[in-house]
């Protein structure tokens, strides 16, 4: 996605790709929850790709994961800018509380 424009189509493609990967993890038992929606979420849209972040050449995807151990949600912010991958832990919340 490095040379792709930060458009709704690109963000949709990123969301779908990450979603497919996380769905595989969920079906293999790496993520917990009675449904895929309870096990993970991906946000890569206008809410986290504002005109300001787009102007800086950033494409941001937020992921919420419920790993099988420990049983908590881990919130990650992924972004690629200046040829580097940025991964930040945004917080941990108990599963089912958010």
Residue, then its C-alpha position, 0 to 999 in steps of 0.5 A: x500500500x506504500x504507493x497507493x493514495x489514501x482514499x476510501x478505496x485504499x482504506x477499505x482494501x486495508x480493512x478487508x486485508x487485515x480483517x481476513x488475517x484476523x479472521x484466520x487467527x480467530x478461527x485458529x483459536x488465537x483470538x477469543x470471543x463467541x463471534x469474530x466481532x467479539x474477538x477483533x475490530x479494525x478501523x481504517x476510515x475517515x475517523x482515523x485518517x483525517x485530512x491532516x494525517x493524509x497530508x503528512x502521508x500517513x495511513x492509519x489502521x486501529x486494531x482491537x484484539x482479544x488474544x486468547x491469553x490473557x483474556x483482555x482487549x489489546x488496542x493497537x495503532x498501526x501506521x506507516x510513514x517515512x518508510x517506517x512501521x509505527x506500532x503503538x499500544x493504546x491501552x488495554x481494557x477487559x474483554x466485554x467492557x468496551 
